[in-house]
Amino acid sequence: MDHAALSAALIARVRGKMSQAQLSRRLGYASNVVYLWEQRRRLPALGVFLRLAELRRPGVRQALQQFFALSPLPLSDSTPLGDAG
């Protein structure tokens, strides 16, 4: 499985019609990091991706909490969804 391609496609899908530069700025970056992610040059940290998803698609936190209900992964309010980076 090509994880970089999967990540790039998922980011582009979640980004929707917002430009890469707009989303990068909205996430608190001075550079166009979303472009680098979608071009498979870099990968976002999980916390950054979750913040991106929550920003673009409200309800993601609840869906992930349900999905991981039996998982040891902590998805509490301390998750970096609200942090800038």
N, C-alpha and C positions, 0 to 999 in steps of 0.2 A: 504494500500500500504506500502510495506517495503522500506522506503526511504534509509536506510543504504545499502540494497542490490542493489537498483537501482543506488545509488551513486558509489558503488564499481564496478559494472558492467560497468558503464559509464567511470569511470577512467581507468579501464583495457582496454576498447575499444579504448579510445583516446590515451593511452600510446603506443599501438601497440607493436612492437617488441623490443622497448627499455626496458632495464631491470628496475625494480623498483628502484634499487640503483642508476643507471645512471640518471634516471629522477629526483630522489630526489636531487642529487648533482646539476643537471642542474637548478633546481628551487631554489638553494641556501641553501639547508638544509644539515647539517652535518650528520644527522641520516637518516635512510631509512623510511621516513614518508609515502611514497607511499605504502609501505607494510602495514602500519597501516591503511591507508585508504581502501585498497583493502580487508583487513581482517575485516573490519567494526569495528575497535577499535577506530577510530577517523574519523572525517569528515573534509574536507578542507573548509576554508572560501570561499565564492563565488568568491572573487577577486583572490584567489590562483587558484581555478579551472579554471577561465577564462584565467589566465596566462598560466596554463598548456595546456589548449586547444589551445591557440594561438601559443604556442611554438611547439606543435606537429602537429597541423592542421592549416596551414596558411589560412586565410580567415574567421576564426571563428568570428572575430570582426564584419565584414561586415554582415555575416549571422545573428548574434544576433541583430545588429542594425536594420536590415530589419524586423526581427521577432517582436522586441519590438518597432516598429515605432510608434505605438499608445499608448505605455505604459508609465507610469510616471517614469519608471526606467531610470536613467541617464547613458548612455553608451558613454561618451565623452572621450576625450584624457586624462582626469584626472582619468579615471578608472585604478585601480592598475594592469594593464596587464604588464607593464614594470618594476614594482617594484620588489624587491627581497623578499618580504615577508609579 
